Amino acid sequence: MNKVIAVTANDDFSLDLKFNDGSLKRFDVRPYLDYDAFRELKDPEYFKKVRLAFGTVQWPHEQDISPETLYLESVTVPCSTTDDQRDAA
């Protein structure tokens, strides 16, 4: 199973992700923002509080997206656009 090992929130409500298989991908969260569970993510400051948790991403009030969804629905990005990702501590 692919696990997220680094994440960066972008201003356009996308996430740059690094997976344990070495792939670098970008996930667009915008389609999810109108669902009740994710409405809080519309606040740009809150959106940027994303962190790693249990091999996926999570926000402070426990909104999360499965690592499978992140992997399958994201697009591959060049390495240079994800160089500033925060790694797990």
C-alpha positions in Angstrom: 0.0 0.0 0.0 1.2 3.5 -0.8 1.7 5.8 2.1 2.2 9.6 2.1 5.6 10.5 3.6 5.6 14.2 2.8 3.0 16.9 2.1 2.8 20.5 1.1 -0.4 22.6 0.9 -0.5 24.9 -2.1 -2.4 28.2 -2.5 -4.7 26.7 -5.1 -6.1 24.1 -2.7 -4.0 21.3 -4.0 -1.5 19.1 -2.1 2.0 18.2 -3.3 2.6 14.6 -2.0 5.5 12.3 -1.8 4.8 8.6 -1.4 6.8 5.8 0.0 7.4 4.4 -3.5 9.3 7.6 -4.4 6.5 9.1 -6.6 5.7 12.8 -6.4 2.1 13.8 -7.1 -0.3 16.6 -6.9 -3.9 16.1 -5.6 -6.6 18.7 -6.2 -8.8 19.0 -3.1 -11.2 21.6 -4.7 -13.8 19.0 -5.8 -14.1 17.9 -2.1 -14.6 21.4 -0.6 -18.4 21.5 -0.9 -18.8 18.3 1.1 -19.8 18.9 4.7 -16.8 17.1 6.2 -14.4 19.2 4.1 -16.0 22.7 4.1 -13.6 23.9 6.8 -10.8 23.4 4.3 -12.1 26.4 2.3 -10.3 28.6 4.8 -6.8 29.0 3.3 -5.1 29.2 6.7 -6.8 26.1 7.9 -6.0 24.3 4.7 -2.3 24.9 5.2 -2.4 23.2 8.6 -2.4 19.8 6.8 -0.1 17.2 8.4 1.0 13.6 8.0 -1.0 11.0 10.0 -1.0 7.3 9.7 0.4 7.2 6.1 -2.0 9.8 4.8 -2.9 13.5 5.3 -5.0 15.0 8.1 -6.2 18.4 9.3 -6.5 19.5 12.9 -10.2 18.6 13.2 -9.5 15.1 11.8 -10.6 15.6 8.2 -8.5 13.1 6.1 -8.4 11.6 2.7 -7.4 7.9 2.2 -3.9 7.3 0.8 -5.4 5.2 -2.0 -7.6 8.1 -3.1 -4.6 10.5 -2.9 -2.5 8.2 -5.0 -5.0 7.2 -7.6 -6.6 10.6 -8.2 -3.5 12.7 -8.2 -1.2 13.6 -11.1 2.5 13.1 -11.3 4.6 16.3 -11.0 8.2 17.0 -11.8 10.6 16.8 -8.9 11.5 20.5 -9.0 7.9 21.6 -8.0 7.9 19.6 -4.8 11.4 20.3 -3.5 10.1 22.3 -0.5 7.9 19.5 0.9 7.8 19.0 4.6 9.0 15.6 5.6 7.6 13.6 8.5 9.5 14.3 11.8 
